Amino acid sequence: MAHKEKGKLKDRQLRESIISVLSKDTESTYNYKQIASVLGIKDPFIRKRIVQILEQLDKDNVLKQVSRGKFKLKSSSNELEGTLQFVSRGGAYFICQNIEKDIFIHSSKLKNALNGDKVLVKTVMYKGKTEGQVIKVIERVKKEYIGLIEKSNDFYFLRPDDRSLNIDFYIDKKHLNGAKDGQKVKVKFLSWPKSVKSPQAAVVDVLGEPGELNVEMNSILAEFGFPLKFPNKVNNEADLIEEPNYNIEAKKRKDFRKTTTFTIDPVDAKDFDDALSYKELKNGNIEVGVHIADVGHYVKENSHLDREAFYRANSVYLVDRVIPMLPEKLSNKLCSLRPHEDKLTFSAVFELSSKGEVKNSWFGKTIIHSDHRFTYEEAQAIIEGEKNDLAKEVLALNSLAELLRKKRMEKGALNVESQEVRFQLDETGDPIGTILKESKAANKLIEEFMLLANKRVAMYTGKPEKDKLIKPSIYRIHDEPNPEKISDLKIFLGAMDYQIVREKNKPISFSLNKIMEKAKTKEELHLIAPMVIRSMSKAAYSTENIGHYGLAFEYYSHFTSPIRRYADLIVHRNLLTLLENKSKYQNTSADLNHQCKHLSKMEKQAVDAERASVKYMQVIYLSKQIGKQFEGRISGLTDWGMYIEINENKCEGMVPLKSMKDDQFYYDQEQQAVLGYQSRKSFKLGQEVVVVVNNTNLAKRQIDFKLIS
């Protein structure tokens, strides 16, 4: 009896502790791992009890399970804080991490809010659905906008490039900064008085004449918050950095200059982040060194270079240019692991058995000398049988990579293969053709060793061990998929005659991998894979490690690309601190949380900028082919049209439903099909169609097709 009472007391204390954790931050959600971490609980039995108590608190209406395994304290208030994402057809969606489904807000209920603003929203029921109403704007998140200057009578306005903004900005003559009617400019938001129809802005940069390729690419960069050039103080600081004396540096580092080392990168790469070294050991094992550019040696914390790199967060890869995170002297010269040059590196070195088992790991500062620079195509040719002086090393590493990949797949890693379409550009930068690039064995060879290094570094810095202090660090996390998104995916796949058949005691990734294998044989993978990715949670940076679902890793971070990702530089610094047993840590969890939010945000903006540049090039390319007929497949369905992807060049455009004159067509979401009212003719995802390029609009980055058959 006494034992039972003691158990109840422990549960009551645990319950109170859990509620206390969630009460401190009522806006955030927590899973059992995060709660256990905050409470310092490592006992697996008690951690299991936390899961059970969380579920009971949900049933008791004390907590709300926001998504599978994630809980927050229930609130009686119907007011929420979050951000707005405008949609081109009017209105916006309210996005908040504490709600499962985004809430729609009608344009009349936005109360002078702009796209991206942080707002306080009140939820209301309208026709049986939850909708929102903006109560107040908490923060103007986006402060700069890109668009065209338009003169109307004696007044000037900015018409934004952002098609979701259905307003113009008023610009007083004194704020024109030399801009002229019809020019493309960047403006900064000034204010939006309650009594006026348009927000007020001032021109901060004149980008040039619309339609010019350089102007449009710079507009895309500015639109997504990326600077067009480095400040003088950053360039000056970079210019003062001298080439190190490598022989002196070699005395402080592990010297790999006599070990066979090479890089494998895209043919047009200039910033070589990583190199692999190969050495056969006497016991029959292989020593593989994953050598990463030692950016931290040159970029010191809180320097002008460091602050600018953090602000940019990553390099941006547009169709025709790269906007680097670091100045060229560092990214393409001092840090880049160029062939036949001594270079400073930070390395993860592994002893691997013939079965791909990691027997030993070592991390530390090194110096290397790359013997050869391979392109992916050259390395692939060796894998396929071409002779080369380094063929033995490449083939051995490829065999080990295949073993590592096989083990990941057996643990439930998601096997998403993507096709990359690149434009062929002429000397003026105009697109003249497309090249389809697939990920082959050479790409996967590099990928597996980078994944291994990232995983093992995360384990070293984050895995609890006896007498080891866990330093706050940045992890690359990927949560389990949301059940609602999986339900939507099932509907989509069902419309294309694919069924998710769950395997007993295995994650859904096994089932999805089988579907993608089948789709590959039917040449439909390029349609299926993006939808599978969309059904997954978004990968992000976080100080709270919940593992990486897509890779099937319990620990994962970014370590292998510090030239182009600031997150990796943070991980380098944290790892070095741990290796040197420093007792004082400069970064606190609060600092890192702020950094994680910024890095995740800028990563998304970089992806959006890259997509916008691809779309712009697609429009240019097809604008020269008006009236030309193409075969394609239906890649998306909406209430207003069908998206078609052309087979030949992977350009995507829309067939507006109103342009289909032989019937009145509508989108049936339940059937995932566009149907004709009279004919009952149906169009489904993946269906092959023939279209003609009907119209293109560079300003809106739009392509309109006309359906032929």
C-alpha positions in Angstrom: 0.0 0.0 0.0 2.8 2.4 0.9 4.5 1.6 -2.4 1.4 2.5 -4.3 1.0 5.8 -2.4 4.7 6.6 -3.2 4.1 5.9 -6.9 1.0 8.2 -6.9 3.1 10.9 -5.2 5.8 10.7 -7.8 3.2 10.9 -10.6 1.6 13.9 -9.0 5.0 15.6 -8.7 5.8 14.8 -12.3 2.4 16.1 -13.5 3.0 19.4 -11.6 6.5 19.6 -13.0 5.3 19.1 -16.6 2.5 21.8 -16.2 5.2 24.1 -14.7 7.4 23.7 -17.7 4.6 24.4 -20.2 3.3 27.3 -18.0 6.6 29.2 -18.4 6.1 29.5 -22.2 2.4 29.1 -23.1 3.0 30.0 -26.7 5.5 27.1 -27.4 4.8 23.4 -27.9 6.8 20.6 -26.2 7.3 16.9 -26.8 8.3 14.4 -24.1 12.0 14.6 -25.0 12.1 18.4 -24.6 10.2 18.2 -21.3 12.6 15.5 -20.0 15.6 17.6 -21.1 14.3 20.7 -19.2 13.6 18.6 -16.1 17.0 16.8 -16.4 15.4 13.4 -16.6 17.4 10.6 -18.3 15.8 7.5 -16.7 14.0 5.7 -19.6 11.2 4.5 -17.3 10.4 8.1 -16.1 10.6 9.4 -19.6 8.0 6.8 -20.6 5.8 8.0 -17.8 6.0 11.5 -19.1 4.5 10.3 -22.4 1.6 8.7 -20.5 1.0 11.7 -18.3 1.0 14.1 -21.3 -1.7 12.0 -22.9 -3.7 12.0 -19.7 -3.4 15.7 -19.3 -4.7 16.1 -22.9 -7.7 13.9 -22.0 -8.2 16.0 -18.9 -8.4 19.2 -21.0 -5.4 20.6 -19.2 -3.1 20.4 -22.3 -3.8 20.5 -26.0 -2.0 18.1 -28.4 -1.2 20.5 -31.2 0.3 17.8 -33.4 1.4 14.2 -32.8 3.4 14.1 -29.6 3.5 17.9 -29.2 1.6 19.6 -26.4 0.9 23.1 -25.1 -1.0 24.5 -22.2 -4.7 25.1 -23.0 -5.8 28.7 -23.1 -9.3 30.0 -22.8 -8.3 33.0 -24.9 -9.1 33.1 -28.6 -6.3 35.6 -29.3 -3.1 34.4 -30.9 0.2 35.8 -32.0 1.7 34.8 -35.3 2.7 35.9 -38.8 0.7 36.6 -42.0 1.3 35.1 -45.4 -0.7 36.9 -48.1 -2.1 35.1 -51.1 -2.3 36.6 -54.6 -6.1 36.2 -54.9 -6.6 38.4 -51.8 -6.6 37.9 -48.1 -4.0 36.1 -46.0 -3.3 33.1 -43.9 -2.4 33.4 -40.3 0.5 31.1 -39.3 1.2 30.1 -35.7 3.2 27.2 -34.4 0.5 26.5 -31.8 -2.3 25.7 -34.3 -2.5 22.7 -36.6 -4.1 24.5 -39.5 -3.4 28.0 -40.8 -6.3 30.4 -40.4 -7.7 32.4 -43.3 -8.2 36.2 -42.9 -10.3 38.1 -45.4 -8.7 41.2 -46.9 -11.3 43.4 -45.1 -10.1 42.0 -41.7 -6.3 42.7 -42.2 -6.3 46.1 -40.5 -3.4 47.7 -42.4 -1.2 44.6 -41.9 1.3 43.6 -44.6 2.7 40.3 -45.8 5.1 38.8 -43.2 3.9 41.1 -40.3 3.8 39.7 -36.8 0.2 40.3 -35.6 -2.3 39.6 -32.9 -5.3 37.8 -34.3 -8.7 37.1 -32.9 -10.4 33.9 -34.1 -14.1 33.9 -35.0 -16.5 31.3 -36.5 -17.8 32.2 -40.0 -20.2 29.8 -41.8 -19.0 26.9 -39.6 -15.3 27.7 -40.3 -12.6 29.3 -38.1 -11.5 32.6 -39.6 -9.3 35.4 -38.2 -9.4 39.1 -37.7 -6.2 41.2 -37.1 -6.5 43.1 -33.8 -3.1 44.8 -34.1 0.2 44.8 -35.9 2.9 43.8 -33.3 5.9 44.1 -35.6 6.5 45.1 -39.2 8.8 42.2 -40.0 9.5 43.2 -43.6 10.7 46.7 -43.9 11.9 46.9 -47.6 10.0 46.2 -50.8 10.8 46.0 -54.5 8.7 47.3 -57.3 8.1 49.8 -60.1 7.7 53.6 -59.7 4.5 54.8 -61.2 3.4 58.4 -61.6 -0.3 59.3 -61.4 -1.1 62.9 -62.0 1.5 64.6 -59.7 1.8 61.7 -57.3 4.2 58.8 -57.1 3.5 55.3 -56.1 5.4 52.0 -55.8 3.7 49.0 -57.4 5.3 46.0 -55.5 6.7 43.0 -57.3 5.2 40.9 -54.5 2.0 39.8 -56.2 0.3 38.9 -52.9 0.3 42.6 -51.9 -2.8 44.2 -53.3 -1.8 47.7 -52.4 0.5 50.4 -53.7 2.9 52.4 -51.5 2.7 56.2 -51.6 6.0 58.0 -52.2 6.4 61.7 -51.5 8.5 63.6 -54.0 11.1 64.4 -51.4 11.6 60.6 -50.9 12.1 59.7 -54.6 15.9 59.7 -54.2 16.4 60.4 -57.9 14.0 57.6 -59.1 12.0 58.1 -62.2 8.6 56.9 -63.5 8.9 53.3 -64.7 12.1 52.4 -62.9 12.5 49.5 -60.6 13.5 50.5 -57.1 13.9 49.3 -53.5 11.9 51.3 -50.9 11.7 51.2 -47.1 8.4 51.3 -45.2 7.9 54.5 -43.3 4.4 54.4 -41.8 0.8 53.7 -42.5 -1.4 56.3 -40.8 -4.9 55.1 -40.0 -6.6 57.8 -42.0 -4.9 57.1 -45.4 -5.5 54.3 -48.0 -1.8 53.5 -48.8 1.3 52.9 -46.6 4.1 55.5 -47.1 7.6 54.6 -48.3 10.9 56.1 -49.3 13.2 55.0 -52.2 16.5 53.7 -50.8 18.0 52.3 -54.0 17.4 52.7 -57.7 17.9 49.2 -59.3 17.4 50.2 -63.0 15.2 49.6 -66.0 12.7 46.7 -65.7 13.3 43.8 -68.0 17.1 44.0 -67.9 18.4 40.6 -66.7 20.8 42.1 -64.1 18.2 44.4 -62.8 15.7 41.6 -62.4 18.1 39.2 -60.7 19.1 42.0 -58.3 15.4 42.7 -57.7 14.9 39.1 -56.7 17.8 39.3 -54.2 16.5 42.5 -52.7 12.9 41.3 -52.6 14.0 38.4 -50.4 16.3 40.4 -48.2 19.8 39.7 -49.5 22.3 42.6 -50.0 23.7 43.1 -53.5 27.2 43.9 -52.3 29.5 43.7 -49.3 29.9 46.8 -47.1 33.3 48.5 -47.5 34.3 47.7 -43.9 33.7 44.0 -44.6 35.8 44.1 -47.8 38.5 46.0 -46.1 38.7 43.5 -43.3 38.9 40.6 -45.8 41.7 42.4 -47.7 43.8 42.6 -44.5 43.7 38.8 -44.1 47.0 37.3 -45.1 47.8 33.8 -46.4 49.0 31.7 -43.5 52.4 30.2 -43.2 51.3 26.6 -43.7 54.5 25.0 -42.3 54.1 26.9 -39.0 50.4 26.0 -38.9 51.2 22.4 -39.5 53.0 22.2 -36.1 49.7 23.1 -34.4 47.5 20.7 -36.5 47.4 17.1 -37.6 49.2 17.0 -41.0 47.4 15.1 -43.8 49.4 16.6 -46.7 51.0 13.3 -47.5 47.7 11.4 -47.4 45.8 10.9 -50.7 43.2 13.6 -50.8 40.8 14.9 -53.4 37.6 16.9 -53.9 34.4 16.0 -55.9 32.2 19.0 -56.9 30.0 20.4 -59.6 31.8 21.4 -62.8 31.1 25.1 -62.2 32.0 25.1 -58.4 34.6 27.5 -57.1 34.0 27.3 -53.3 35.2 23.8 -52.4 34.0 23.2 -48.8 35.0 19.6 -48.4 37.6 17.1 -49.4 38.1 13.3 -48.7 41.3 11.6 -47.8 41.9 7.8 -48.1 44.4 5.6 -46.3 44.6 1.9 -45.9 45.4 0.7 -42.3 47.5 -2.3 -41.3 44.5 -4.0 -39.7 42.6 -4.0 -43.0 40.4 -1.1 -42.2 40.1 2.2 -44.1 40.8 5.6 -42.7 38.5 8.2 -44.3 39.1 11.9 -43.6 36.2 14.3 -44.1 38.1 17.6 -44.3 36.1 20.8 -44.1 37.4 24.4 -44.9 38.5 26.0 -41.6 36.5 29.2 -42.0 36.7 29.9 -38.3 40.5 30.4 -38.6 39.9 33.5 -40.8 36.5 34.7 -39.6 36.7 35.8 -36.0 33.6 36.1 -33.8 32.0 39.5 -33.7 34.2 40.8 -36.5 32.7 42.8 -39.4 33.1 39.6 -41.6 31.3 37.5 -38.9 28.4 39.9 -38.5 27.8 40.2 -42.2 28.1 36.4 -42.7 25.4 35.9 -39.9 23.2 38.5 -41.5 23.3 36.8 -44.9 23.2 33.3 -43.2 24.0 31.4 -46.4 25.1 31.8 -50.0 22.3 32.2 -52.5 22.4 30.3 -55.8 20.4 32.0 -58.6 20.3 30.6 -62.1 23.1 32.8 -63.4 25.0 33.8 -60.3 26.1 33.0 -56.8 25.7 35.6 -54.0 28.3 34.3 -51.5 28.0 34.5 -47.7 31.7 35.5 -47.6 33.8 37.8 -49.8 35.4 36.1 -52.8 38.9 36.3 -51.3 37.7 33.9 -48.6 35.0 31.8 -50.4 36.9 31.1 -53.6 40.6 31.5 -52.5 41.8 31.3 -48.9 39.1 28.9 -47.6 38.4 27.0 -50.9 40.1 23.5 -50.9 41.7 24.0 -54.3 43.9 21.3 -55.8 47.7 21.3 -55.4 47.5 23.9 -52.6 48.0 23.6 -48.9 44.8 24.4 -47.0 43.7 24.7 -43.4 40.8 22.4 -42.5 38.7 21.2 -39.6 38.3 17.4 -39.9 36.2 14.4 -38.9 38.4 11.3 -39.4 36.9 7.8 -39.3 38.3 4.3 -39.2 35.8 2.1 -41.2 35.7 -1.6 -41.5 35.0 -3.4 -44.8 31.3 -3.6 -43.6 31.0 0.1 -43.2 31.2 0.1 -39.4 32.7 3.1 -37.7 35.4 1.7 -35.4 37.0 5.0 -34.3 36.4 8.7 -34.8 38.7 11.7 -34.4 37.8 15.4 -34.7 40.3 18.3 -34.9 42.2 21.0 -36.8 44.2 19.7 -39.7 46.2 20.8 -42.8 45.7 19.1 -46.2 47.0 19.2 -49.8 44.4 18.1 -52.3 45.9 15.9 -55.0 43.1 16.2 -57.5 39.8 18.1 -58.2 37.1 15.8 -59.7 33.9 17.0 -61.2 30.9 14.7 -60.4 30.9 13.6 -64.0 34.6 12.6 -63.8 34.1 10.6 -60.6 31.0 9.0 -62.0 33.0 7.9 -65.1 35.5 6.1 -62.8 32.7 4.4 -60.9 31.4 3.2 -64.2 34.7 1.7 -65.2 37.0 4.5 -66.6 40.7 4.2 -65.6 42.3 6.8 -63.4 45.3 7.0 -61.1 42.9 7.5 -58.2 40.4 4.8 -59.4 41.2 2.5 -56.5 40.5 5.2 -53.9 37.3 6.4 -55.6 35.9 2.9 -56.0 36.7 1.9 -52.4 35.0 5.1 -51.0 32.0 4.4 -53.2 31.7 0.9 -51.8 31.8 2.2 -48.3 29.3 5.0 -49.2 26.9 2.3 -50.6 27.1 0.4 -47.3 26.4 3.6 -45.2 23.5 4.4 -47.4 22.1 0.9 -47.1 22.2 1.1 -43.3 20.4 4.4 -43.4 17.6 3.0 -45.6 17.3 0.0 -43.3 16.7 2.3 -40.3 13.9 4.1 -42.2 15.6 7.1 -43.9 13.4 8.7 -46.6 14.8 8.1 -50.1 13.8 11.2 -52.0 15.5 11.4 -55.3 15.3 14.8 -57.1 16.0 15.9 -60.6 17.8 19.2 -61.0 17.0 21.2 -64.1 19.7 23.8 -65.1 19.5 26.3 -67.9 22.1 26.7 -70.6 22.9 30.4 -70.9 24.3 32.3 -73.8 27.0 35.0 -73.5 24.4 37.6 -72.6 22.9 35.4 -69.8 19.7 34.5 -71.7 18.5 30.9 -71.5 18.8 28.9 -74.7 18.2 25.4 -73.4 17.9 23.1 -70.3 20.0 20.3 -68.9 18.5 17.6 -66.6 20.9 16.6 -63.9 20.3 13.5 -61.9 21.9 12.4 -58.6 24.2 9.5 -59.5 26.6 7.3 -57.5 29.3 10.0 -57.4 26.9 12.5 -55.8 25.7 9.9 -53.3 29.3 9.1 -52.4 30.0 12.6 -51.3 26.5 12.9 -49.7 27.0 9.8 -47.5 30.4 10.9 -46.1 29.0 14.4 -45.4 26.0 12.9 -43.6 28.4 10.7 -41.6 30.5 13.7 -40.5 27.4 15.8 -39.6 25.9 13.0 -37.6 29.0 12.1 -35.7 29.8 15.7 -34.9 26.3 16.2 -33.5 26.7 13.0 -31.4 30.0 14.2 -30.1 28.7 17.6 -29.1 25.2 16.6 -28.0 25.1 13.0 -26.8 25.0 12.7 -23.0 28.0 10.8 -21.5 29.3 10.4 -18.0 31.4 13.3 -16.8 30.8 15.2 -20.1 29.4 18.7 -20.1 26.8 19.2 -22.9 27.4 22.6 -24.5 24.4 24.4 -26.0 24.6 23.8 -29.7 22.7 24.0 -33.0 21.1 20.9 -34.4 19.5 20.3 -37.8 16.1 18.8 -36.8 13.3 17.2 -38.8 10.1 16.3 -36.9 7.8 13.4 -37.7 5.2 14.1 -40.3 1.9 15.6 -39.3 -1.0 13.0 -39.6 -3.2 15.6 -41.3 -0.6 16.2 -44.0 -0.2 12.4 -44.5 -4.0 12.2 -45.0 -3.8 14.9 -47.7 -0.9 12.9 -49.3 -3.0 9.8 -49.3 -5.7 11.6 -51.3 -3.1 12.9 -53.7 -1.5 9.6 -54.2 -4.8 7.8 -54.5 -5.7 10.2 -57.4 -2.6 8.9 -59.2 -3.3 5.2 -58.4 -0.8 4.9 -55.6 -1.7 3.4 -52.2 0.2 3.8 -48.9 0.4 0.4 -47.4 1.9 0.6 -43.9 4.4 -2.0 -42.8 4.0 -3.4 -39.3 6.2 -1.7 -36.6 7.9 0.4 -39.2 7.7 4.2 -39.9 5.7 5.4 -42.9 9.0 6.3 -44.6 9.3 2.6 -45.7 5.9 2.7 -47.4 6.7 6.1 -49.1 10.1 4.8 -50.4 8.3 1.9 -52.1 5.8 4.3 -53.7 8.7 6.4 -55.0 10.5 3.4 -56.4 7.3 2.5 -58.3 6.9 6.1 -59.4 10.4 6.1 -60.8 9.7 3.1 -63.0 6.5 4.9 -64.3 8.5 8.1 -64.9 6.3 10.0 -62.4 8.8 10.5 -59.6 9.2 14.2 -60.4 5.5 14.6 -59.6 5.4 12.3 -56.6 8.6 13.3 -54.8 7.7 17.1 -54.3 4.3 16.1 -52.8 6.0 13.6 -50.4 8.4 16.4 -49.4 5.5 18.8 -48.8 3.8 16.2 -46.6 6.9 16.2 -44.3 7.7 18.6 -41.5 10.1 21.4 -42.5 13.7 20.8 -41.5 15.0 23.6 -39.3 17.8 24.7 -36.9 17.1 24.3 -33.2 18.9 24.1 -29.9 16.5 21.4 -28.8 17.5 18.1 -30.4 14.5 15.9 -31.5 16.5 14.0 -34.2 16.1 14.1 -38.0 13.2 11.9 -39.2 14.0 12.1 -42.9 17.6 10.8 -42.4 16.7 8.4 -39.6 19.3 10.0 -37.3 18.9 10.6 -33.6 21.6 13.3 -33.7 22.3 15.6 -36.7 23.9 19.0 -37.3 25.5 21.0 -40.1 29.3 20.9 -40.1 30.4 20.3 -43.7 29.7 23.6 -45.5 30.9 26.6 -43.5 31.9 28.6 -46.6 28.2 28.8 -47.6 26.2 28.2 -44.3 26.7 30.2 -41.1 25.2 27.4 -39.0 28.2 25.2 -39.8 30.5 27.9 -38.6 28.7 28.0 -35.2 29.0 24.2 -35.0 32.8 24.5 -35.8 33.2 26.9 -32.9 31.2 24.9 -30.5 33.1 21.7 -31.4 36.5 23.4 -31.0 35.4 24.8 -27.6 34.5 21.2 -26.5 37.7 19.7 -27.9 39.8 22.3 -26.0 37.9 21.7 -22.8 37.1 25.4 -22.3 35.1 25.9 -19.1 33.5 29.2 -20.3 31.1 29.1 -23.1 30.4 32.3 -25.0 27.1 31.2 -26.5 24.1 30.7 -24.3 20.9 28.8 -25.2 19.1 32.2 -25.6 21.8 33.4 -28.0 21.6 30.2 -30.0 17.8 30.2 -30.1 17.9 33.7 -31.7 20.5 32.5 -34.2 18.4 29.4 -35.0 15.3 31.5 -35.8 17.3 33.9 -38.0 19.2 31.1 -39.9 16.0 29.1 -40.5 14.2 32.3 -41.8 17.1 33.2 -44.1 17.4 29.7 -45.4 13.7 29.8 -46.5 14.3 33.2 -48.1 17.3 31.8 -50.1 15.2 28.9 -51.4 12.4 31.3 -52.4 14.9 33.6 -54.2 16.4 30.6 -56.0 12.9 29.5 -57.1 12.0 33.0 -58.2 15.1 33.2 -60.4 14.3 29.8 -62.0 10.7 30.9 -62.7 12.0 34.2 -64.2 14.3 32.2 -66.6 11.4 29.9 -67.5 9.3 32.8 -68.5 12.2 34.3 -70.6 12.8 30.9 -72.2 9.1 30.3 -73.2 8.4 33.9 -74.2 10.5 33.1 -77.3 8.2 30.1 -78.0 4.7 31.6 -78.1 2.5 29.3 -80.1 4.8 26.3 -79.8 3.2 23.0 -78.8 4.6 20.8 -76.0 3.8 17.6 -74.3 3.5 17.7 -70.5 1.9 16.4 -67.4 -0.5 17.9 -64.9 1.6 18.8 -61.9 -1.0 20.7 -59.8 -4.7 21.5 -59.5 -6.4 24.6 -58.1 -9.7 26.3 -58.1 -8.5 28.6 -60.9 -6.4 26.4 -63.1 -4.2 23.4 -63.8 -0.4 23.6 -63.6 1.4 21.8 -66.4 5.0 20.8 -66.4 6.5 20.4 -69.9 8.3 17.1 -70.3 11.1 18.4 -72.5 12.4 21.3 -70.3 10.5 21.0 -67.0 9.1 24.6 -67.3 5.8 25.0 -65.5 2.8 27.1 -66.4 -0.9 27.2 -66.0 -4.0 26.4 -68.1 -6.6 28.8 -66.6 -10.0 26.9 -66.1 -11.8 29.9 -67.7 -9.7 29.4 -70.9 -11.2 25.9 -71.4 -14.2 26.8 -73.6 -15.7 23.4 -74.5 -17.3 23.2 -71.0 -17.4 24.9 -67.6 -14.7 23.3 -65.5 -14.3 23.2 -61.7 -11.9 21.7 -59.2 -13.2 18.9 -57.0 -10.9 18.7 -54.0 -12.3 15.4 -52.8 -11.6 13.6 -56.1 -8.4 15.6 -56.7 -9.6 16.3 -60.2 -10.8 19.1 -62.5 -14.2 18.1 -63.9 -16.5 19.4 -66.6 -20.1 20.2 -65.5 -21.7 19.0 -68.8 -19.3 16.5 -70.2 -17.9 15.1 -66.9 -14.6 15.1 -68.6 -11.9 14.8 -65.9 -8.3 15.9 -65.5 -6.1 14.3 -62.8 -2.6 14.8 -61.4 0.1 13.1 -63.6 -2.2 13.0 -66.6 -0.5 13.6 -69.9 -1.7 16.6 -71.9 -0.6 18.6 -74.9 -0.4 22.4 -74.5 0.5 25.5 -76.5 2.4 28.4 -75.0 -0.3 31.1 -75.0 1.2 34.0 -73.1 4.0 35.0 -70.8 4.3 37.9 -68.3 7.8 38.7 -67.1 6.7 41.2 -64.5 4.4 38.6 -62.8 6.7 35.7 -63.6 3.7 33.9 -65.1 3.3 31.4 -68.0 -0.1 30.7 -69.5 -0.8 27.6 -71.6 -3.7 26.7 -73.8 -4.9 23.1 -73.6 -4.8 21.2 -77.0 -5.6 17.7 -75.9 
